[in-house]
């Protein structure tokens, strides 16, 4: 699913999609911060069809058994993202967030995650996260 380039970004930033996550999902720019990467990855899941982007931004050693084809599938209806906290020290960063989705029964649920990121050769990668 593609987002309208003039619509508000699905990551909740209230910025136009093309000035926010759209520029990363399209490959026109690389995320410069862990938060930008986390938001763009959330958008990739929320929109579906961005498995290649998710694989490209996942630290390869941590994405061993995943494929872009699997990640292209939109398996949940993601409806909101709230960034709770973030920090970056050198080439490592963390972002804590809550992401809301609609489950199979039509109820709203919240996933709370502390995600870890690593910068290698100037590019940020998602390492993994602790979900609570």
C-alpha positions in Angstrom: 0.0 0.0 0.0 1.4 3.4 -0.9 0.7 6.5 1.1 -0.4 9.7 -0.7 2.8 11.8 -0.8 0.8 14.9 0.4 -1.0 13.1 3.2 0.1 13.3 6.9 2.6 10.6 7.7 1.3 7.5 9.3 4.1 7.6 12.0 2.2 10.3 13.9 4.7 13.1 13.3 2.0 15.3 11.7 4.5 16.1 8.9 3.7 15.4 5.2 4.5 11.8 4.3 7.0 12.8 1.6 8.9 15.1 4.1 8.8 12.4 6.8 9.0 8.6 6.3 8.2 8.7 2.6 11.7 9.9 1.8 13.2 7.0 3.6 10.8 4.3 2.3 11.4 5.5 -1.3 15.2 5.2 -0.8 15.7 9.0 -1.6 17.4 9.5 1.8 18.7 7.5 4.7 17.5 8.0 8.3 19.9 10.2 10.2 18.7 9.2 13.7 17.5 6.1 15.5 14.1 7.8 15.9 13.8 8.5 12.1 14.6 4.9 11.4 12.1 3.6 14.0 9.3 5.8 12.7 10.0 4.8 9.1 10.1 1.1 10.0 6.7 1.6 11.8 5.4 3.2 8.6 6.7 0.3 6.5 4.7 -2.1 8.7 1.6 0.1 8.9 1.5 0.5 5.1 2.6 -2.9 4.1 4.5 -3.7 0.9 7.9 -2.4 2.2 9.6 -5.7 3.0 12.8 -4.7 1.1 13.1 -1.6 3.2 12.6 -3.5 6.4 15.3 -6.0 5.5 17.7 -3.3 4.3 17.4 -1.5 7.7 17.6 -4.6 9.9 21.1 -5.5 11.1 21.7 -8.6 8.9 22.9 -10.8 11.7 19.6 -10.2 13.5 17.2 -10.7 10.6 18.5 -14.3 9.8 15.2 -16.1 9.2 13.2 -13.3 7.7 12.5 -12.5 4.1 11.3 -9.3 2.3 8.4 -11.3 1.0 7.2 -12.1 4.5 7.8 -8.6 5.7 5.8 -7.2 2.7 2.6 -8.7 4.2 0.5 -6.4 6.2 -0.6 -8.7 9.1 -1.9 -6.1 11.5 -3.8 -2.8 11.3 -1.4 -0.3 13.0 -3.3 2.8 14.0 -1.0 4.9 16.2 2.6 5.5 17.3 3.7 7.3 20.4 7.4 7.8 21.0 8.1 7.8 24.8 11.8 8.3 24.9 15.0 8.2 22.8 18.7 8.4 23.3 21.8 8.2 21.2 25.4 7.9 22.2 27.8 7.7 19.3 26.9 4.9 17.0 24.3 3.3 19.3 20.8 4.4 20.1 17.5 3.4 21.7 13.9 4.4 21.1 11.1 3.5 23.4 7.6 3.6 21.9 4.0 2.4 22.1 2.4 1.2 18.9 -1.4 0.6 18.8 -3.0 -1.9 16.5 -6.4 -3.6 16.0 -6.3 -7.3 16.8 -8.2 -10.1 15.0 -11.3 -9.5 17.2 -11.4 -5.8 16.4 -10.0 -4.7 19.7 -7.3 -2.1 20.1 -4.1 -3.4 21.7 -0.8 -1.7 22.4 2.7 -3.0 21.8 5.4 -1.4 24.1 9.0 -1.8 22.8 12.4 -0.5 23.7 14.3 -0.8 20.3 18.0 -0.8 19.9 19.9 0.7 16.9 23.4 0.6 15.6 25.1 2.9 13.1 27.6 1.2 10.8 29.4 3.1 8.1 27.1 6.1 8.5 23.8 4.0 8.2 21.4 3.2 11.0 20.2 -0.4 11.5 17.5 -1.9 13.7 19.2 -4.4 16.0 16.2 -5.7 18.0 13.8 -4.8 20.7 12.4 -5.8 24.1 8.6 -5.9 24.0 6.7 -5.5 27.3 
